[in-house]
Amino acid sequence: MGGRVAAVTIVGLILAIGAVWMGKTKTPAATALNPAPGPQPPAPQAEPAKPQPSKPSDVDVGEFLFKDSPLFTPHRKQLIAKTFIAFKAYLIGVGLDVPKRFPPIGIETDKTSTSHFSYSSGPSYHDTVWMKMDQLDDPRMISQNYSGYVFSTLLMKPMIAKFQALPRDEPLDGEARRKVMQEDDSRWNAELAMFRYFTWSYWGKPENEQTACPYHQSMLFVSYLWRIRETYGKNFTDRLLAYTTREMIDNPPEPNEVFPIWFLRSISNADAVVDNKAEKMPAIRQVLNQCGWLEPSK
């Protein structure tokens, strides 16, 4: 018995030496007493390198007409162009038919004047967005200026033809002129509120100036629109007011129809488009009338 053990030991030693000499693995061959190891879990993979945020690519400013000024540096031109393009895409996305081309962009150097927009009955290159010098690096103010131009074009530009159609001998207090002036005033109220609302909604935050009862004329009713947004969310309210704007473009106020009543008619028709069974309209009407706004004669 002892000789047999010794023989096995010698044979094993010879095999081990041979394996080393031939450059094979030092792991002993599998036997019934020394089974081969089972499948091993894969080695942990190194985490892929996190992609670095790409720098926003420049846009082609060739479709923009910047009036000649050293203040329009290449960086500012890029910022203004990108902001206009992004805001235009936002307005199109909510359902508005915005002007196809961008207007020329100028700098208002008169310190007593605010930013404003000029437009004519001609092509868009006759129009201008006039920006203040301290707004050239502020994306929110840049977008607000473009928003103002869009809603002025949509709501106010049609009035040019109506004023031009008045008889030259029409007295200043004549009935025809009074009706045109009343419609112009209603459209102006709508334009001021809409361009502010969509700027607020785009940035997700209103300005500090808010309306409280009693109704404050300088802010019009834009805070009522923001209250609707707080109640029903951005997506619904943006679409509702986009189609309200389209209603006001397609269906101007009736003679002697005051602005709050015209707006209520327009938003009611728009709600029938975007709301299911006009379920939200009673609550929307309550928001609009929270300060008695729908009852201007009282």
C-alpha positions as CSV (number, residue, x, y, z in Angstrom):
1,M,0.0,0.0,0.0
2,G,2.8,2.4,0.9
3,G,4.6,1.7,-2.4
4,R,1.5,2.5,-4.4
5,V,1.2,5.9,-2.7
6,A,4.8,6.7,-3.3
7,A,4.4,5.8,-7.0
8,V,1.5,8.1,-7.4
9,T,3.4,10.9,-5.7
10,I,6.4,10.5,-8.0
11,V,4.2,10.5,-11.1
12,G,2.3,13.6,-9.9
13,L,5.6,15.4,-9.3
14,I,6.9,14.5,-12.8
15,L,3.6,15.8,-14.4
16,A,3.8,19.0,-12.5
17,I,7.4,19.6,-13.5
18,G,6.5,18.9,-17.1
19,A,3.7,21.4,-17.1
20,V,5.9,24.1,-15.8
21,W,8.6,23.3,-18.3
22,M,6.1,23.4,-21.3
23,G,4.8,26.8,-20.1
24,K,1.3,25.6,-19.3
25,T,-0.9,26.8,-16.5
26,K,-0.1,25.9,-13.0
27,T,-3.7,25.1,-12.3
28,P,-4.1,21.3,-11.8
29,A,-6.1,19.4,-14.3
30,A,-9.7,18.7,-13.4
31,T,-10.4,15.4,-11.7
32,A,-13.4,13.9,-9.9
33,L,-11.8,15.1,-6.7
34,N,-10.9,18.5,-8.1
35,P,-13.7,19.6,-10.5
36,A,-13.2,22.5,-12.9
37,P,-14.6,25.8,-11.6
38,G,-18.1,26.7,-12.8
39,P,-19.0,29.8,-14.9
40,Q,-17.6,33.0,-13.3
41,P,-19.4,36.3,-13.3
42,P,-18.1,38.7,-15.9
43,A,-15.6,41.2,-14.7
44,P,-17.1,44.6,-13.9
45,Q,-17.0,46.9,-16.9
46,A,-15.5,50.3,-16.6
47,E,-18.1,53.1,-16.7
48,P,-18.1,54.8,-20.1
49,A,-16.9,58.4,-19.9
50,K,-19.7,60.8,-19.5
51,P,-20.3,62.9,-22.6
52,Q,-19.3,66.4,-22.2
53,P,-22.1,69.0,-22.9
54,S,-21.7,70.2,-26.4
55,K,-21.4,73.9,-27.0
56,P,-24.5,75.2,-28.8
57,S,-23.7,75.5,-32.4
58,D,-23.8,78.9,-34.0
59,V,-26.8,79.8,-36.2
60,D,-26.8,81.4,-39.5
61,V,-27.4,85.1,-38.9
62,G,-27.8,85.7,-42.6
63,E,-31.6,85.7,-42.3
64,F,-31.4,88.5,-39.8
65,L,-31.0,92.2,-40.6
66,F,-29.2,93.9,-37.8
67,K,-29.1,97.7,-38.3
68,D,-25.6,99.0,-38.5
69,S,-24.2,99.5,-35.0
70,P,-21.0,98.6,-33.2
71,L,-23.1,97.4,-30.3
72,F,-24.2,94.4,-32.4
73,T,-21.2,92.3,-31.8
74,P,-20.9,88.8,-33.2
75,H,-21.7,87.3,-29.8
76,R,-24.8,89.5,-29.4
77,K,-26.0,88.7,-32.9
78,Q,-25.8,85.0,-32.1
79,L,-27.7,85.4,-28.8
80,I,-30.5,87.5,-30.4
81,A,-30.8,85.1,-33.4
82,K,-30.9,82.0,-31.2
83,T,-33.5,83.6,-28.9
84,F,-35.7,84.7,-31.7
85,I,-35.5,81.3,-33.4
86,A,-36.3,79.4,-30.2
87,F,-39.2,81.7,-29.3
88,K,-40.6,81.5,-32.8
89,A,-40.6,77.7,-32.7
90,Y,-42.4,77.8,-29.3
91,L,-45.2,80.0,-30.7
92,I,-45.6,77.8,-33.7
93,G,-45.7,74.8,-31.4
94,V,-48.7,76.1,-29.5
95,G,-50.7,76.8,-32.7
96,L,-49.9,80.4,-33.7
97,D,-49.3,81.5,-37.3
98,V,-46.3,83.7,-36.8
99,P,-44.7,86.0,-39.4
100,K,-42.5,83.9,-41.6
101,R,-39.6,86.3,-41.7
102,F,-37.8,88.1,-38.9
103,P,-38.0,91.9,-38.9
104,P,-34.9,94.2,-38.9
105,I,-33.5,94.7,-35.4
106,G,-32.3,98.1,-34.2
107,I,-31.2,99.8,-31.0
108,E,-33.2,102.5,-29.4
109,T,-30.7,105.1,-28.3
110,D,-33.2,107.6,-27.0
111,K,-33.0,107.3,-23.2
112,T,-36.5,108.6,-22.8
113,S,-38.0,105.9,-25.0
114,T,-38.6,102.2,-24.2
115,S,-38.2,99.3,-26.4
116,H,-40.9,99.2,-29.1
117,F,-41.9,97.9,-32.5
118,S,-42.6,99.7,-35.7
119,Y,-44.7,98.1,-38.5
120,S,-46.3,99.1,-41.7
121,S,-48.7,97.6,-44.2
122,G,-45.7,96.7,-46.4
123,P,-43.3,93.7,-46.2
124,S,-41.5,92.7,-43.0
125,Y,-38.3,94.4,-43.9
126,H,-40.2,97.7,-43.4
127,D,-40.8,96.7,-39.8
128,T,-38.3,97.0,-36.9
129,V,-37.9,95.6,-33.4
130,W,-36.2,98.5,-31.4
131,M,-34.3,97.2,-28.4
132,K,-32.7,99.1,-25.5
133,M,-29.0,98.9,-25.0
134,D,-29.3,97.3,-21.6
135,Q,-31.5,94.4,-23.1
136,L,-28.9,93.2,-25.7
137,D,-27.5,90.5,-23.3
138,D,-30.7,89.5,-21.6
139,P,-32.4,86.5,-23.3
140,R,-35.7,87.1,-21.5
141,M,-36.0,90.7,-22.7
142,I,-34.9,89.7,-26.2
143,S,-37.7,87.1,-26.4
144,Q,-40.2,89.6,-24.9
145,N,-39.2,92.1,-27.7
146,Y,-39.8,89.5,-30.4
147,S,-43.1,88.4,-28.7
148,G,-44.3,92.0,-28.8
149,Y,-43.5,92.3,-32.4
150,V,-45.3,89.0,-33.3
151,F,-48.5,90.0,-31.5
152,S,-48.4,93.6,-32.8
153,T,-48.2,92.1,-36.3
154,L,-51.0,89.6,-35.7
155,L,-53.4,91.9,-33.9
156,M,-52.5,95.5,-34.8
157,K,-51.3,95.5,-38.3
158,P,-54.7,94.8,-39.8
159,M,-55.9,98.1,-38.4
160,I,-53.6,100.0,-40.8
161,A,-55.9,99.2,-43.7
162,K,-59.0,100.1,-41.7
163,F,-57.7,103.5,-40.9
164,Q,-56.6,104.1,-44.5
165,A,-60.2,103.1,-45.6
166,L,-61.8,106.0,-43.7
167,P,-63.0,108.8,-45.8
168,R,-60.6,111.7,-45.8
169,D,-63.4,114.1,-44.8
170,E,-64.4,111.9,-41.9
171,P,-64.5,114.1,-38.8
172,L,-62.4,113.1,-35.8
173,D,-65.6,112.5,-33.8
174,G,-67.5,110.8,-36.7
175,E,-69.2,107.5,-36.1
176,A,-67.0,105.5,-38.6
177,R,-63.8,106.8,-37.0
178,R,-65.2,106.0,-33.5
179,K,-65.8,102.4,-34.4
180,V,-62.4,102.0,-35.9
181,M,-60.8,103.6,-32.9
182,Q,-62.7,101.3,-30.5
183,E,-61.6,98.2,-32.4
184,D,-58.0,99.5,-32.4
185,D,-58.2,100.0,-28.6
186,S,-59.5,96.5,-28.0
187,R,-56.8,94.9,-30.2
188,W,-54.2,97.0,-28.4
189,N,-55.4,95.7,-25.0
190,A,-55.3,92.1,-26.4
191,E,-51.8,92.5,-27.9
192,L,-50.3,93.9,-24.7
193,A,-51.7,91.0,-22.6
194,M,-50.8,88.2,-25.1
195,F,-47.2,89.1,-25.7
196,R,-46.6,89.4,-22.0
197,Y,-48.4,86.1,-21.2
198,F,-46.5,84.1,-23.7
199,T,-43.2,85.6,-22.6
200,W,-44.0,84.7,-19.0
201,S,-45.1,81.2,-20.0
202,Y,-42.0,80.6,-22.1
203,W,-39.8,81.4,-19.1
204,G,-42.1,79.8,-16.6
205,K,-42.3,82.8,-14.4
206,P,-44.3,86.1,-14.4
207,E,-42.8,89.5,-13.9
208,N,-43.1,91.1,-10.5
209,E,-45.9,93.4,-11.6
210,Q,-49.2,91.7,-10.9
211,T,-52.8,92.8,-11.0
212,A,-54.8,92.9,-7.8
213,C,-58.3,94.1,-7.3
214,P,-59.3,96.7,-8.0
215,Y,-58.4,96.2,-11.7
216,H,-55.2,97.9,-12.6
217,Q,-55.3,99.3,-16.1
218,S,-51.5,99.4,-16.7
219,M,-51.2,95.6,-16.4
220,L,-54.5,95.0,-18.1
221,F,-55.7,91.4,-17.4
222,V,-52.5,89.4,-18.0
223,S,-52.5,88.2,-14.4
224,Y,-55.9,86.7,-15.0
225,L,-54.4,84.7,-17.8
226,W,-51.6,83.6,-15.6
227,R,-54.1,82.5,-13.0
228,I,-55.7,80.2,-15.6
229,R,-52.2,78.8,-16.3
230,E,-51.7,78.1,-12.6
231,T,-55.0,76.3,-12.5
232,Y,-54.9,74.2,-15.7
233,G,-51.2,74.1,-16.5
234,K,-48.9,75.5,-19.2
235,N,-49.8,73.2,-22.1
236,F,-53.6,73.7,-22.0
237,T,-53.4,77.5,-21.3
238,D,-50.8,78.1,-24.0
239,R,-53.0,76.3,-26.6
240,L,-56.1,78.0,-25.3
241,L,-54.7,81.5,-25.6
242,A,-53.1,80.7,-29.0
243,Y,-56.5,79.9,-30.4
244,T,-58.0,82.8,-28.6
245,T,-55.6,85.0,-30.5
246,R,-56.6,83.3,-33.7
247,E,-60.3,83.9,-32.9
248,M,-59.6,87.6,-32.3
249,I,-57.8,87.8,-35.7
250,D,-60.6,86.0,-37.6
251,N,-63.6,87.5,-35.7
252,P,-63.0,91.2,-34.8
253,P,-65.2,92.9,-32.2
254,E,-68.8,93.8,-33.2
255,P,-69.8,97.4,-33.3
256,N,-70.1,98.8,-29.7
257,E,-68.7,95.5,-28.3
258,V,-66.4,96.4,-25.4
259,F,-63.1,94.6,-25.0
260,P,-63.8,92.3,-22.1
261,I,-66.9,91.0,-23.8
262,W,-65.1,90.5,-27.1
263,F,-62.3,88.7,-25.3
264,L,-64.8,86.5,-23.4
265,R,-66.4,85.6,-26.8
266,S,-63.0,84.8,-28.3
267,I,-61.8,82.7,-25.4
268,S,-65.1,80.8,-25.2
269,N,-64.8,79.9,-28.9
270,A,-61.2,78.9,-28.4
271,D,-62.1,76.7,-25.4
272,A,-64.6,74.9,-27.5
273,V,-61.6,74.0,-29.8
274,V,-59.1,72.8,-27.2
275,D,-61.2,71.7,-24.2
276,N,-63.3,68.6,-24.0
277,K,-67.0,69.6,-23.8
278,A,-65.9,73.1,-22.7
279,E,-65.7,71.7,-19.2
280,K,-63.3,74.3,-17.9
281,M,-65.1,77.4,-19.3
282,P,-67.2,78.1,-16.2
283,A,-64.2,78.2,-14.0
284,I,-62.2,80.3,-16.5
285,R,-65.1,82.8,-16.6
286,Q,-64.9,83.1,-12.8
287,V,-61.2,83.8,-13.0
288,L,-61.7,86.6,-15.6
289,N,-64.5,88.1,-13.6
290,Q,-62.7,88.0,-10.2
291,C,-62.5,91.8,-10.1
292,G,-65.7,92.4,-12.0
293,W,-63.7,92.7,-15.2
294,L,-66.5,91.3,-17.3
295,E,-68.9,93.9,-16.0
296,P,-67.2,97.1,-17.0
297,S,-70.3,99.2,-16.7
298,K,-70.7,98.6,-13.0
